[in-house]
Amino acid sequence: MRIEITPGVRLFVDIDGFGLVPDGPAMREKPTLLLLHGGPGFDHSGFKPAFSQLADLCQIVTYDHRGHGRSDPRPDSEWTLDTWADDVVRLCNALGIERPIVLGQSFGGFVAQRYLARHPGHPAKVILSSTSAAFNLDRKLPIFEHLGGPAARALAEAFWRAPTEANTEAYLREVLPLYNTRPAPNGDARTRARYHLAILRHFIVHEMQAMDLAPGLAAARCPVLVMAGAHDPVCPPADSADIAAALPPDRVELQVYPGSGHGAWRDEPEAAFAALRRFIAA
């Protein structure tokens, strides 16, 4: 379904599980887990079906960021972290969600960090999965070389410095498979089906290369779980350590998964989802 979050702007939204469930003679309200997908330029489909296993614990809301996927196309003037971060609040207002638990994966973690800085009193909890507070290309390239050799490093550097249609296609074909320690059951076909290269190009050139989200993290008022994969080439564990260091020490928990790449819930699902269950239920 498409939800209008502000006049003329509709986001594609999908919901998994009841929010209100029978509990003996009464009804019990479950917390809402709001999932912010990666990219930029991808859609929410990478979360499915894995996160459905949490539907007994919380109501799960997935959506495509403004301009992405099945959400309405929008002009590039709106392709900014501030806009995407504020959309989290706009969407919650439209759906009547109070105190969400917000999980941001990769680029979705950029959005979640900016949301946390701009709206620190809004979330009940935040989960930052395989993400970064800054570009840190110098950290990425040696890991890509270790995993895929000099050719992978060269492709990664060309792509991240100046993405074009040609080097993006090569990157998705040759480098993206290095992100994880185990292959996705259906490859990346679903995620790439609605890929929006223009958003990625615009974001890398206009915002990502100078991005510095760490200062805003000091404003956090809620518990934050930071999840990192020890073998993540695109958001290395050192990036997660920087995020944890920037958050209030009494609010943050950092977990590094030794067998994981980009998204521990993909590579070590049993351990990662056990941690998510504990954090959500706590």
C-alpha positions as CSV (number, residue, x, y, z in Angstrom):
1,M,0.0,0.0,0.0
2,R,1.0,3.6,-0.5
3,I,0.7,6.0,2.5
4,E,0.7,9.8,2.0
5,I,3.1,11.2,4.6
6,T,2.9,14.8,3.4
7,P,0.7,16.3,0.7
8,G,1.7,14.8,-2.6
9,V,4.3,12.4,-1.2
10,R,3.4,8.7,-0.9
11,L,5.7,5.9,0.4
12,F,5.2,2.2,-0.3
13,V,4.6,0.5,3.1
14,D,4.1,-3.2,4.0
15,I,3.1,-4.5,7.4
16,D,3.8,-8.0,8.9
17,G,1.9,-9.1,12.0
18,F,-0.9,-7.7,14.2
19,G,-0.1,-4.8,16.4
20,L,-2.8,-5.7,18.9
21,V,-3.0,-9.3,20.0
22,P,-5.2,-11.3,22.4
23,D,-3.5,-11.9,25.8
24,G,-5.8,-13.8,28.1
25,P,-8.9,-11.7,28.8
26,A,-7.3,-8.5,27.4
27,M,-5.6,-7.2,24.3
28,R,-1.8,-6.5,24.3
29,E,-0.1,-4.0,22.1
30,K,3.2,-5.1,20.6
31,P,6.0,-2.7,19.8
32,T,6.5,-1.6,16.2
33,L,9.8,-2.4,14.5
34,L,10.4,0.0,11.6
35,L,12.9,-1.3,9.0
36,L,15.0,1.2,7.0
37,H,16.5,-0.5,3.9
38,G,20.0,-0.1,2.4
39,G,21.2,1.4,-0.8
40,P,20.8,4.2,-1.7
41,G,18.7,3.2,-4.7
42,F,17.5,-0.2,-3.5
43,D,14.2,-1.1,-1.9
44,H,12.9,-2.9,1.2
45,S,12.7,-6.4,-0.3
46,G,16.0,-7.5,1.2
47,F,14.4,-7.7,4.6
48,K,11.9,-10.4,3.4
49,P,11.3,-13.1,4.5
50,A,14.0,-13.1,7.2
51,F,12.4,-10.5,9.5
52,S,9.0,-12.2,9.5
53,Q,10.4,-14.5,12.3
54,L,10.1,-11.5,14.7
55,A,6.4,-11.0,14.0
56,D,5.4,-12.9,17.2
57,L,7.4,-10.3,19.2
58,C,6.6,-7.0,17.3
59,Q,4.6,-5.6,14.4
60,I,7.0,-5.1,11.5
61,V,6.7,-2.2,9.2
62,T,8.9,-2.0,6.1
63,Y,8.8,0.8,3.5
64,D,10.7,2.1,0.5
65,H,12.5,5.4,1.2
66,R,11.2,8.5,-0.6
67,G,11.9,8.2,-4.3
68,H,12.9,4.5,-4.0
69,G,11.4,1.3,-5.1
70,R,7.6,1.4,-5.2
71,S,7.3,4.7,-3.4
72,D,6.4,7.7,-5.6
73,P,9.2,9.2,-7.7
74,R,10.5,12.4,-6.3
75,P,12.8,15.2,-7.5
76,D,16.5,15.0,-6.7
77,S,16.2,18.0,-4.4
78,E,14.5,15.7,-2.0
79,W,17.2,13.0,-2.1
80,T,18.9,14.0,1.2
81,L,19.5,12.5,4.6
82,D,17.6,15.2,6.3
83,T,14.5,14.5,4.2
84,W,14.7,10.7,4.6
85,A,15.3,11.1,8.3
86,D,12.3,13.4,8.7
87,D,10.3,10.9,6.7
88,V,10.6,8.4,9.5
89,V,8.6,10.8,11.7
90,R,6.2,11.7,9.0
91,L,5.5,8.0,8.3
92,C,5.0,7.3,12.0
93,N,2.6,10.2,12.3
94,A,0.6,9.0,9.2
95,L,0.3,5.4,10.7
96,G,-0.2,6.4,14.3
97,I,3.0,4.8,15.5
98,E,4.4,6.0,18.7
99,R,7.9,5.2,20.1
100,P,9.0,2.9,17.3
101,I,12.0,0.6,17.4
102,V,14.0,1.7,14.3
103,L,16.4,-0.6,12.5
104,G,18.7,0.9,9.8
105,Q,20.7,-1.4,7.6
106,S,23.7,0.0,5.8
107,F,22.4,3.2,4.0
108,G,19.3,2.8,6.2
109,G,21.7,3.2,9.1
110,F,22.8,6.5,7.7
111,V,19.2,7.6,7.7
112,A,18.7,6.2,11.2
113,Q,21.7,8.1,12.6
114,R,20.5,11.3,11.1
115,Y,16.9,10.6,12.5
116,L,18.4,9.9,15.9
117,A,20.2,13.3,15.8
118,R,17.3,15.3,14.5
119,H,14.5,13.5,16.6
120,P,16.3,12.1,19.7
121,G,13.1,11.8,21.7
122,H,11.1,9.9,19.0
123,P,12.3,6.3,19.0
124,A,12.1,3.8,21.8
125,K,15.2,2.0,20.6
126,V,17.5,2.1,17.6
127,I,19.4,-0.7,15.9
128,L,22.3,0.3,13.6
129,S,23.3,-2.7,11.5
130,S,26.4,-2.7,9.3
131,T,26.5,1.0,8.8
132,S,29.0,3.9,9.0
133,A,29.0,7.5,10.3
134,A,31.5,8.6,7.5
135,F,32.7,7.6,4.1
136,N,36.0,6.1,5.2
137,L,36.9,4.8,1.7
138,D,40.5,4.2,3.0
139,R,39.1,1.5,5.2
140,K,37.0,-0.2,2.5
141,L,39.6,-0.6,-0.2
142,P,42.1,-2.9,1.6
143,I,39.3,-5.2,2.6
144,F,37.9,-5.4,-0.9
145,E,41.4,-6.2,-2.1
146,H,41.8,-8.9,0.5
147,L,38.5,-10.5,-0.5
148,G,38.6,-10.1,-4.2
149,G,42.1,-9.1,-5.2
150,P,43.4,-5.9,-6.9
151,A,40.6,-6.0,-9.5
152,A,38.0,-5.8,-6.9
153,R,39.8,-3.0,-5.2
154,A,40.0,-1.0,-8.5
155,L,36.3,-1.5,-9.2
156,A,35.4,-0.5,-5.7
157,E,37.5,2.7,-5.9
158,A,36.2,3.7,-9.3
159,F,32.6,3.1,-8.2
160,W,32.8,4.9,-4.9
161,R,34.7,7.9,-6.2
162,A,32.5,8.5,-9.3
163,P,29.7,6.0,-10.1
164,T,28.8,5.6,-13.7
165,E,26.4,3.2,-15.4
166,A,29.3,1.1,-16.6
167,N,31.3,0.8,-13.3
168,T,28.1,0.4,-11.3
169,E,27.1,-2.6,-13.3
170,A,30.6,-4.0,-12.9
171,Y,30.5,-3.3,-9.2
172,L,27.2,-5.0,-8.7
173,R,28.3,-8.0,-10.7
174,E,31.8,-8.5,-9.4
175,V,32.1,-6.7,-6.0
176,L,28.6,-6.9,-4.4
177,P,29.0,-10.7,-3.9
178,L,32.0,-10.0,-1.6
179,Y,29.7,-8.2,0.9
180,N,28.6,-11.4,2.7
181,T,30.2,-14.6,3.9
182,R,27.4,-16.7,2.6
183,P,25.5,-16.2,-0.6
184,A,21.9,-14.9,-0.6
185,P,19.4,-17.7,-1.3
186,N,18.1,-15.8,-4.4
187,G,21.1,-13.7,-5.1
188,D,20.4,-10.0,-5.4
189,A,17.8,-10.2,-8.2
190,R,14.9,-9.0,-6.1
191,T,16.9,-6.1,-4.7
192,R,18.2,-5.0,-8.1
193,A,14.8,-5.3,-9.8
194,R,13.9,-1.8,-8.9
195,Y,17.4,-0.3,-8.5
196,H,17.6,3.5,-9.0
197,L,21.1,4.4,-10.0
198,A,20.4,8.1,-10.2
199,I,19.7,8.2,-6.4
200,L,23.0,6.5,-5.6
201,R,25.0,8.7,-7.9
202,H,23.4,11.8,-6.5
203,F,23.9,10.8,-2.9
204,I,27.6,9.8,-3.3
205,V,28.5,13.0,-5.2
206,H,26.5,15.5,-3.1
207,E,26.4,14.1,0.4
208,M,28.2,10.8,1.2
209,Q,31.8,11.7,0.5
210,A,31.6,14.6,3.0
211,M,29.2,12.8,5.4
212,D,30.0,13.0,9.1
213,L,27.1,11.7,11.3
214,A,29.1,11.0,14.5
215,P,28.6,14.4,16.2
216,G,24.8,14.1,16.1
217,L,24.9,10.7,17.9
218,A,25.7,12.4,21.2
219,A,22.0,13.5,21.3
220,A,20.7,9.9,21.6
221,R,18.3,9.4,24.5
222,C,17.3,5.8,23.9
223,P,19.2,2.4,23.9
224,V,21.1,1.8,20.7
225,L,22.4,-1.6,19.5
226,V,25.2,-1.4,17.0
227,M,25.7,-4.6,15.0
228,A,28.8,-5.2,12.9
229,G,30.2,-8.0,10.7
230,A,33.9,-8.7,11.2
231,H,34.3,-9.3,7.5
232,D,32.2,-6.4,6.2
233,P,34.1,-4.7,3.4
234,V,31.8,-1.8,2.8
235,C,31.0,-0.8,6.4
236,P,34.0,-2.3,8.2
237,P,33.8,-3.1,11.9
238,A,36.0,0.0,12.7
239,D,33.1,2.1,11.4
240,S,30.8,0.5,13.9
241,A,33.3,1.1,16.6
242,D,33.4,4.8,15.7
243,I,29.6,4.9,15.9
244,A,29.6,3.3,19.4
245,A,32.3,5.7,20.6
246,A,30.1,8.7,19.5
247,L,27.0,7.5,21.3
248,P,26.4,8.1,25.0
249,P,28.2,5.2,26.8
250,D,25.3,4.3,28.9
251,R,23.0,4.0,25.9
252,V,25.1,1.9,23.5
253,E,25.8,-1.8,23.0
254,L,28.2,-2.9,20.3
255,Q,28.2,-6.5,18.9
256,V,30.7,-7.7,16.3
257,Y,29.8,-11.0,14.6
258,P,33.0,-13.0,13.7
259,G,31.5,-14.9,10.8
260,S,29.6,-12.1,9.2
261,G,30.0,-9.6,6.4
262,H,27.4,-6.9,5.5
263,G,24.4,-7.8,7.8
264,A,24.9,-10.3,10.5
265,W,21.3,-11.2,10.2
266,R,22.1,-12.5,6.7
267,D,25.4,-14.4,7.6
268,E,24.8,-15.5,11.2
269,P,21.0,-15.4,11.4
270,E,20.7,-17.5,14.5
271,A,23.0,-15.4,16.7
272,A,21.8,-12.1,15.1
273,F,18.1,-12.7,15.5
274,A,18.6,-13.9,19.1
275,A,20.3,-10.6,19.8
276,L,17.5,-8.7,18.1
277,R,14.9,-10.6,20.1
278,R,16.7,-9.8,23.4
279,F,17.2,-6.1,22.6
280,I,13.6,-5.6,21.4
281,A,12.1,-7.4,24.3
282,A,14.3,-5.9,27.0
